[in-house]
Amino acid sequence: MELWNVQHRIGRRPRRRAGRAAGDDRGSALPLVVLVVVALAMTSLLVARLGAAATDRAEAQAAADASALAGAAEGEAAARSVAKANGARITAYVTEGLDTEVTVVLGVARATARATRLTEPGGVGEAERR
């Protein structure tokens, strides 16, 4: 009985599907292609998210800069108006002497900017005193 099993295993070739040659690997690349496509899609999504975050930070900084300049020149109401026009919201507004510091939030990005007024309101500026 054992001799028959050995001869049976040695003498017999593996069965093939009809119409396929021995060593045919058709379809074996499909899982690799799917994996590469998924990896490329995930990489694209990551790059898009990083780009959106960088854009949000840049827009928040621009809104903070403009709001600080408006606040230094015309006061807090002007700063809030400029921030709103830029799609941002002021979370902190501080005036110390001639300096104005504004912190804004736009989306999830936060930015702070500082501007200095060249003259006192209704007064003589540093350049005019000399």
C-alpha positions in Angstrom: 0.0 0.0 0.0 2.8 2.4 0.9 4.6 1.7 -2.4 1.5 2.5 -4.3 1.2 6.0 -2.6 4.8 6.9 -3.4 4.4 5.9 -7.0 1.1 7.6 -7.2 2.5 10.9 -5.9 5.7 10.7 -8.1 4.1 9.7 -11.3 1.2 12.1 -11.2 1.4 15.7 -12.3 -0.7 18.4 -10.6 -4.0 19.0 -12.3 -4.3 22.1 -14.4 -7.3 24.1 -15.4 -8.4 23.7 -18.9 -6.9 26.2 -21.3 -4.0 27.3 -19.0 -0.4 26.4 -19.6 2.0 25.2 -16.8 3.6 28.1 -14.9 0.9 30.6 -16.0 0.8 33.4 -13.4 -2.0 35.5 -14.9 -3.9 37.4 -12.2 -1.1 37.2 -9.6 -0.2 40.9 -10.2 -3.7 42.1 -9.3 -3.2 42.1 -5.6 0.1 44.1 -6.0 -1.6 46.6 -8.3 -4.5 47.0 -5.8 -1.9 47.6 -3.0 0.0 50.2 -5.1 -3.3 52.0 -6.0 -4.4 52.1 -2.4 -1.0 53.4 -1.3 -1.0 56.1 -3.9 -4.5 57.2 -2.9 -3.5 57.4 0.7 -0.4 59.4 -0.1 -2.5 61.8 -2.3 -4.9 62.3 0.6 -2.1 63.0 3.0 -0.5 65.5 0.7 -3.9 67.2 0.1 -4.4 67.5 3.9 -0.9 68.9 4.5 -1.5 71.4 1.7 -4.8 72.5 3.1 -3.3 73.0 6.6 -0.4 75.1 5.1 -3.0 77.2 3.2 -5.0 77.7 6.4 -1.9 78.8 8.3 -1.0 81.3 5.6 -4.5 82.7 5.3 -4.7 83.0 9.1 -1.3 84.9 9.2 -2.5 87.2 6.5 -5.7 87.9 8.4 -3.8 88.5 11.6 -1.3 90.9 9.8 -4.1 92.9 8.2 -6.2 93.0 11.4 -3.2 94.2 13.4 -2.5 97.0 10.9 -6.1 98.0 10.9 -6.2 97.9 14.7 -3.1 100.0 15.1 -4.4 102.6 12.6 -8.1 102.7 13.5 -8.8 100.7 16.6 -10.4 97.4 17.6 -13.6 97.8 15.6 -11.6 98.1 12.4 -9.4 95.1 13.3 -12.5 93.0 13.9 -14.0 94.1 10.6 -10.9 93.3 8.6 -10.6 89.9 10.4 -14.2 89.1 9.5 -13.7 90.1 5.9 -10.8 87.6 5.7 -12.9 84.9 7.2 -11.2 84.9 10.5 -12.2 85.6 14.1 -10.2 87.6 16.6 -9.6 85.8 19.8 -7.3 88.3 21.5 -6.8 92.0 20.9 -4.2 93.9 23.1 -3.1 97.5 22.8 0.0 98.6 24.7 1.0 102.2 24.0 1.6 102.4 20.2 1.7 98.6 19.8 -1.3 96.5 18.9 -1.2 92.7 19.0 -4.0 90.6 17.4 -4.6 86.9 17.5 -7.0 85.3 15.0 -8.4 81.9 14.3 -9.2 80.8 10.8 -10.5 77.2 10.7 -8.1 75.3 12.9 -5.2 77.6 12.3 -4.2 80.3 14.8 -1.9 83.3 14.0 -0.7 86.3 15.9 0.6 89.6 14.5 1.8 92.9 16.0 1.7 96.3 14.5 3.0 99.7 15.7 1.3 103.0 15.2 3.7 105.7 14.1 1.8 108.5 15.8 -0.4 109.0 18.9 -4.0 109.4 18.0 -4.4 113.1 17.3 -0.8 113.8 18.3 2.6 114.4 16.8 4.5 111.4 15.5 8.1 110.5 16.2 9.1 111.6 12.7 7.5 115.0 13.1 9.2 115.7 16.5 12.7 115.6 15.0 
